[in-house]
Amino acid sequence: MSGEASATAQGAISAARLPAVDRVLAAPELAALKAEHGLTLLTDTVRAALDALRSQALAGTLAPEAAAMPTLAQDVATRLAARAAPRLRSVFNLTGTVLHTNLGRALLPDVAVQAVMRALTTPANLEFDLATGGRGDRDDLVNDLLCELTGAEAATVVNNNAAAVLLTLSALAAKKEVIVSRGELVEIGGAFRIPDIMARAGAKLREVGTTNRTHAKDYDEAVGPRTALLMKVHCSNYAVTGFTKSVGEAEVAAIAHARSLPLVVDLGSGTLVDLSRHGLPREATVRETVAAGADLVTFSGDKLLGGPQAGLIVGRKDLIAKIKKHPLKRALRVGKLTLAALEPVLRLYQSPERLAERLTTLRLFTRAQPQIRERAEALLPALQAALGASFVASVQPMFSQIGSGALPVDTLPSSGFVLRPAQAARAGRQLARLEAALRSLPRPVIGRTADQSLWLDLRCLEAHDEAEFIAQMPQLAEALAA
Ligand SMILES: *Cc1c(COP(=O)(O)O)cnc(C)c1O
């Protein structure tokens, strides 16, 4: 390469003078890394480090110190640490959205965590009937509990509620029509749209009514020889207000049953308890929906229920049997970890009077604003000290959301920090810098921006997390100074 010599900076060294991989591996500086990570990973990383140096050497920019052992060893250590760092990391959810889909939705209570640990490390009777010694059905592990809690005859569990809807429609409505109100053709984030799911299931969507108003006669007139079922979908993530009319479950069920057709209700979140008992907005429970005449109800495991990601289908025994026989059920079934977590969560609902203290999500929903504000005020000085003079932090009232499309228009009075750039000039860039610094922490802190400020809602910072949050403040100060 003729350009190489002329491009070489004063004092730079050539690629030929780089040490061989074997020599680097034998260096005493790398002994500890070899013990920790093993020879395979170390060799691979040393190669990558030397490749980078070679590129610099060819560009004529390699300083002799960079190729010297202490620097090279440090580079290899940094690369190994980056490679070994987990990609799925624990964060602080201070967004104010309790069930944040991008941050993993519901947090499991301890009883569920213990059950998952046990199921992870010991064999279990997942599909083994301990009474007879014969083959069991994994759904039986939670079937009785789900029936007891919802008043349904039978239940089955799949990967998530999207899967529950897809499976139900595939099993009961393929090549037939499904009647749904135009006001309920919802899109849930992440590409779940009722019309698309319907098409995937091979069912024909028969829309009735209008966006804002659907009447009983709309359903009634739409029923024909090709109708497989009537369906109602919970308007999870939006509210239709103003000049509106929708037909309740009981009335649609009566129309369906008069023609011997089933009513399927996708409840979305699907709560098992009357939330107004806990000072939260009222939602129809799964039990009430079953009692109103729904033949099948589908709902999520990790929304209001507060359990693992799962899709639950409860309802008529004959319909559940049909669903369980469909080949998609095998493809969409849940693993043992999901069932291990789901069972103890459902059991908590058997003692509703103690639910708010034992079920993590409900405990977070019901934290009172004065209590959250008191914690915010206690933590404010440490945060302000870390922020230095560039940002002003204050404790302010704010509103949390339940999230995951559950109760979209209802908010929970909360408290937390509002961090405002001290100088109005280039506030946007300052905020971006602050957010990046918070994300760079060992346990990243995620907030939300509004009104040229960063808002950190403390609803989801529970007492047992505070020490870890505060321990990161020196690192925050460092990240902001960098
Ligand atoms: C959330 C939701 C779904 C999807 O449930 P996942 O458990 O996220 O798959 C389907 N339908 C409605 C009405 C929902 O609110």
The ligand as a Gaussian input file, in Angstrom:
#p B3LYP/6-31G(d) Opt

LIG

0 1
 C      -54.371000      -6.054000      25.701000
 C      -55.484000      -6.554000      24.890000
 C      -55.297000      -7.630000      24.014000
 C      -53.967000      -8.292000      23.868000
 O      -53.610000      -8.937000      25.058000
 P      -52.087000      -9.434000      25.266000
 O      -52.145000     -10.206000      26.528000
 O      -51.267000      -8.213000      25.311000
 O      -51.772000     -10.281000      24.087000
 C      -56.366000      -8.060000      23.277000
 N      -57.571000      -7.465000      23.376000
 C      -57.796000      -6.415000      24.204000
 C      -59.149000      -5.797000      24.244000
 C      -56.754000      -5.937000      24.987000
 O      -56.943000      -4.902000      25.819000

